């Protein structure tokens, strides 16, 4: 049964609940495979920019791009909660536009939206919740801040930075987010935040103590175009399997062994008499 935001909000490992599992997907086949594996949540991430569209960072996707891919994921009718990322600039300028953008993701098939940032995003989080749209938070190495961070760098490495992150996490919980992604922070920060919050934390490069884990589909399956980050565990090497399979097809076409009779339609008798 697909979990709603309140059911996810109630999941904490310290209550004896099983860890939450979230995997990204960007299209119908991806969503189908991921859901068949029995995960809890599908994230239509703005990592779309990196892993599907070949861009350097997530600043290159728009709300229209995200809606397009959320529709494709929802078309799989996955038995999993669909979280849609709000892309850069879709919630930074105007509160009314932010609510309309989140609503567009919901109308495309999302069950909730995710946005990056803490105290600076308090008004927009309030506005989305006032519009009855469940919000997942995202703190730490938030990829939409890559230019401000000066690169993809582990965050919360000093006492002061870790304190600010913990305050942001508390604030997001008070505002009413139903779960919090923690990305690219030392394990001890992942643990401290998880221990301090009532809502579940979902880690990616945040150590083993969060209430759940998320990985990007292409990283997990060996479909990426660069060496995976330290926190990735790669469970398959589908990239080389795809290349090998297509290589065999090319060989069969060139040798004339494809298609054979069993792969062609029967000839109606007397067709050219
Ligand atoms: O876009 C994405 O894939 C994400 C995850 C890295 C959490 O936000």
Boltz pocket constraint, residues with backbone or C-beta under 6 A from the ligand:
constraints:
  - pocket:
      binder: B
      contacts: [[A, 24], [A, 43], [A, 44], [A, 45], [A, 46], [A, 47], [A, 48], [A, 85], [A, 181], [A, 183], [A, 204], [A, 214], [A, 216]]
      max_distance: 6.0
